[in-house]
Amino acid sequence: MRSCLLALIGLGFGAGLVVHAQDQPLAACASRLESQGFQVIDRDVDDGLYEFEALQAGQKWQITMDRSCKLIHKSVDD
């Protein structure tokens, strides 16, 4: 009973708080792409976003991620 009450109190204090993902270095996001089968051939930081050119299955991809390595955009580069 006491642990349930403490948990509810904790939830009340946490209400309204926004949790942000932790920033990752550019290399960590590149490694994440490589673990998905991409070969990263170029990387850059532009306007606070990570931009990659990568190869996968004979196709060249343009990939944009935020600083927590969340995928923002991915498209085949013609």
Rosetta silent file (secondary structure, phi, psi, omega in degrees, C-alpha in Angstrom):
SEQUENCE: MRSCLLALIGLGFGAGLVVHAQDQPLAACASRLESQGFQVIDRDVDDGLYEFEALQAGQKWQITMDRSCKLIHKSVDD
SCORE:     score description
SCORE:     0.000 S_00000001
   1 L     0.000  -45.488 -178.755    0.000    0.000    0.000 S_00000001
   2 H   -63.979  -40.582 -179.867    2.768    2.407    0.944 S_00000001
   3 H   -66.416  -35.007  176.859    4.722    1.705   -2.272 S_00000001
   4 H   -65.814  -40.849  179.054    1.584    2.365   -4.359 S_00000001
   5 H   -64.334  -43.269  178.578    1.067    5.672   -2.558 S_00000001
   6 H   -63.916  -38.114  178.672    4.694    6.673   -3.118 S_00000001
   7 H   -64.765  -42.166  178.729    4.400    5.758   -6.798 S_00000001
   8 H   -65.874  -39.180  177.081    1.282    7.904   -7.184 S_00000001
   9 H   -63.543  -42.769  178.383    2.964   10.821   -5.434 S_00000001
  10 H   -60.972  -39.887  177.996    5.970   10.411   -7.752 S_00000001
  11 H   -64.882  -36.972  178.621    3.691   10.481  -10.790 S_00000001
  12 H   -64.457  -41.996  178.707    2.101   13.680   -9.516 S_00000001
  13 H   -69.565  -29.324 -178.662    5.451   15.399   -9.161 S_00000001
  14 H   -83.460   -9.935 -178.569    6.508   14.184  -12.614 S_00000001
  15 L   -62.506  135.349  177.764    3.392   15.498  -14.351 S_00000001
  16 L    88.567   -6.206  178.062    4.176   18.205  -16.846 S_00000001
  17 L   -83.979  139.733  178.164    7.834   17.326  -17.164 S_00000001
  18 L  -106.107  128.658  179.337    9.173   16.840  -20.655 S_00000001
  19 L  -101.384  125.667  179.127   11.851   14.221  -21.154 S_00000001
  20 L  -105.944  142.750  176.080   14.282   14.842  -24.014 S_00000001
  21 L   -67.482  148.427 -178.256   16.425   12.186  -25.606 S_00000001
  22 L   -76.818  136.668  176.362   20.119   12.603  -24.967 S_00000001
  23 L   -60.933  140.391  178.064   22.257   14.022  -27.769 S_00000001
  24 L  -115.720  149.133  175.021   24.498   11.465  -29.445 S_00000001
  25 L   -67.785  156.881  179.152   27.742   12.153  -31.315 S_00000001
  26 H   -52.678  -42.099 -178.940   27.705   12.027  -35.111 S_00000001
  27 H   -62.755  -33.738  179.289   29.759    8.816  -35.041 S_00000001
  28 H   -67.294  -38.708  178.071   27.152    7.057  -32.881 S_00000001
  29 H   -69.747  -38.193  176.180   24.415    7.795  -35.411 S_00000001
  30 H   -61.540  -42.359  178.145   26.684    6.624  -38.251 S_00000001
  31 H   -62.126  -37.182  178.141   27.281    3.383  -36.333 S_00000001
  32 H   -62.826  -42.750  177.462   23.547    2.911  -35.952 S_00000001
  33 H   -63.304  -42.741  179.620   23.144    3.181  -39.738 S_00000001
  34 H   -62.718  -34.487  178.085   26.003    0.735  -40.290 S_00000001
  35 H   -69.708  -15.784  177.305   24.329   -1.757  -37.952 S_00000001
  36 L   -97.314    9.719  174.836   21.296   -1.539  -40.278 S_00000001
  37 L    94.678    7.224  177.224   23.407   -2.536  -43.285 S_00000001
  38 L   -88.132  148.345  170.201   24.329    0.911  -44.626 S_00000001
  39 E  -107.579  107.111 -177.773   27.851    1.862  -45.670 S_00000001
  40 E   -74.570  122.837 -178.520   28.219    5.507  -44.664 S_00000001
  41 E  -109.382  -15.565  176.097   30.264    7.327  -47.309 S_00000001
  42 E  -156.888  147.587  179.040   29.785   10.935  -46.134 S_00000001
  43 E  -145.278  148.373 -176.889   28.545   12.663  -43.007 S_00000001
  44 E  -157.838  160.215  173.323   27.893   16.272  -42.079 S_00000001
  45 E  -114.331  126.179 -179.157   26.135   18.483  -39.547 S_00000001
  46 E  -139.959  124.623 -179.316   23.752   21.077  -40.996 S_00000001
  47 L    51.817   38.356  177.388   21.342   23.287  -39.025 S_00000001
  48 L    79.419    3.425  178.503   21.753   21.050  -35.981 S_00000001
  49 E  -112.203  152.265  176.637   20.849   17.867  -37.879 S_00000001
  50 E   -91.899  128.150  178.802   23.063   14.988  -38.907 S_00000001
  51 E  -118.472  134.797 -177.700   23.119   14.317  -42.649 S_00000001
  52 E  -129.000  145.700  162.811   24.508   11.140  -44.183 S_00000001
  53 E  -109.708  131.754 -175.853   25.130    9.748  -47.625 S_00000001
  54 E  -146.456  154.557  176.661   25.140    5.979  -47.464 S_00000001
  55 E  -108.349  141.801  173.783   25.067    2.919  -49.710 S_00000001
  56 E  -155.416  125.948  177.734   22.832   -0.089  -49.234 S_00000001
  57 L    52.715   41.792  176.546   22.073   -2.870  -51.717 S_00000001
  58 L    77.916    4.009  178.772   23.623   -0.904  -54.590 S_00000001
  59 E  -113.318  145.840  176.575   21.577    2.234  -53.933 S_00000001
  60 E   -95.316  131.127 -176.732   22.788    5.598  -52.636 S_00000001
  61 E  -116.593  146.349  168.198   20.698    7.050  -49.806 S_00000001
  62 E  -106.092  124.089 -175.397   20.334   10.529  -48.283 S_00000001
  63 E  -130.971  133.335  176.871   19.570   10.199  -44.570 S_00000001
  64 E  -121.732  133.281  178.131   18.868   12.906  -41.996 S_00000001
  65 E  -130.194  153.387  172.367   18.773   12.274  -38.241 S_00000001
  66 L   -81.780 -179.345 -174.471   18.323   14.506  -35.242 S_00000001
  67 L   -71.578   -7.192  174.161   20.999   14.661  -32.541 S_00000001
  68 L  -101.833   13.247  179.219   19.441   11.712  -30.695 S_00000001
  69 L    71.508   18.388  175.406   19.792    9.554  -33.865 S_00000001
  70 L   -78.477  132.164 -179.087   16.058    9.667  -34.562 S_00000001
  71 E   -66.894  126.509  176.914   15.361    9.298  -38.283 S_00000001
  72 E  -103.330  -43.274 -177.117   14.010   12.522  -39.796 S_00000001
  73 E  -153.950  141.798  175.245   14.260   11.730  -43.510 S_00000001
  74 E  -146.710  125.470  178.772   15.514    8.883  -45.702 S_00000001
  75 E  -149.742  154.154  176.272   15.359    8.758  -49.491 S_00000001
  76 E   -73.037  132.262  179.041   17.120    7.157  -52.431 S_00000001
  77 L   -91.070  112.438 -178.661   19.499    9.638  -54.066 S_00000001
  78 L   -77.957    0.000    0.000   18.958    9.523  -57.836 S_00000001
